[in-house]
Amino acid sequence: MESRPTIRFLTRPGCHLCVEARAGLQAILEERGATGRPPAQVREVDITADAELERLNFERIPVLIVGDEELPLATSVRAMRVFLERTLDGHLA
């Protein structure tokens, strides 16, 4: 069985941008599913649980990571959609 790709979603409690990004990401994933594109799983990562992760990403969250690719300050639904098309579907942005 083929495994689903993982989207790491870096966030922290109290981050209003993260709440908005989470809603946008959910909408994009639902849209992808409705159009038959391959599903992905989301692994939400609280950066406050790791001091080094928090130091490196505090001013960049929300961050989407697929493989070695990152989208820092993932606040635009359009930017998130393009990023996921490129990283999950292999389309050039």
C-alpha positions as CSV (number, residue, x, y, z in Angstrom):
1,M,0.0,0.0,0.0
2,E,1.3,3.4,-0.9
3,S,1.8,5.8,2.0
4,R,0.3,9.2,2.0
5,P,2.7,12.2,2.0
6,T,2.9,14.2,5.3
7,I,2.5,17.9,5.6
8,R,4.1,19.1,8.8
9,F,2.3,22.2,10.1
10,L,4.4,24.2,12.6
11,T,2.3,26.2,15.0
12,R,2.0,27.3,18.6
13,P,-0.8,27.9,21.1
14,G,-2.3,31.4,20.9
15,C,-1.1,32.1,17.3
16,H,-4.0,33.7,15.4
17,L,-2.2,33.4,12.1
18,C,-1.9,29.6,12.7
19,V,-5.7,29.4,13.3
20,E,-6.4,31.1,10.0
21,A,-3.7,29.0,8.2
22,R,-5.3,25.8,9.7
23,A,-8.7,26.8,8.2
24,G,-7.1,27.6,4.9
25,L,-5.2,24.3,4.8
26,Q,-8.3,22.3,5.7
27,A,-10.2,24.0,2.8
28,I,-7.4,23.2,0.4
29,L,-7.2,19.6,1.5
30,E,-11.0,19.2,1.1
31,E,-10.8,20.8,-2.4
32,R,-8.0,18.4,-3.3
33,G,-10.0,15.4,-2.1
34,A,-13.1,16.6,-4.1
35,T,-11.0,16.8,-7.3
36,G,-9.5,13.3,-6.8
37,R,-5.9,14.5,-6.1
38,P,-3.8,12.3,-3.8
39,P,-4.6,12.7,-0.1
40,A,-2.0,13.9,2.4
41,Q,-1.9,13.7,6.1
42,V,-1.2,16.7,8.3
43,R,1.0,16.4,11.4
44,E,0.6,19.5,13.5
45,V,3.8,20.3,15.5
46,D,3.7,22.7,18.5
47,I,7.0,24.5,18.3
48,T,6.9,25.4,22.0
49,A,7.5,21.7,22.9
50,D,11.1,22.0,21.5
51,A,13.2,25.0,22.5
52,E,15.4,24.7,19.3
53,L,12.4,24.4,17.0
54,E,10.8,27.4,18.7
55,R,14.0,29.4,18.4
56,L,14.3,28.7,14.7
57,N,10.6,29.2,13.8
58,F,9.0,31.6,16.3
59,E,8.9,34.5,13.8
60,R,8.1,32.2,10.8
61,I,5.0,30.4,11.9
62,P,2.8,29.1,10.6
63,V,5.1,27.0,8.5
64,L,4.2,24.2,6.1
65,I,6.8,21.5,5.4
66,V,6.6,18.8,2.8
67,G,9.8,16.7,2.5
68,D,12.6,19.2,2.4
69,E,10.5,22.1,1.2
70,E,9.2,24.8,3.5
71,L,6.6,27.6,3.2
72,P,7.2,30.0,6.1
73,L,4.5,32.5,7.1
74,A,1.9,30.3,5.4
75,T,-0.9,32.8,5.6
76,S,-2.1,33.1,2.0
77,V,-4.4,30.4,0.8
78,R,-3.1,31.0,-2.7
79,A,0.5,30.5,-1.7
80,M,-0.4,27.4,0.3
81,R,-2.3,25.9,-2.7
82,V,0.7,26.6,-5.1
83,F,3.1,25.2,-2.5
84,L,1.1,22.0,-2.1
85,E,0.6,21.5,-5.8
86,R,4.3,21.8,-6.3
87,T,5.3,19.6,-3.4
88,L,2.5,17.0,-3.5
89,D,1.7,16.9,-7.2
90,G,5.0,17.8,-8.7
91,H,3.7,20.8,-10.6
92,L,6.0,23.7,-11.3
93,A,4.9,26.8,-9.6
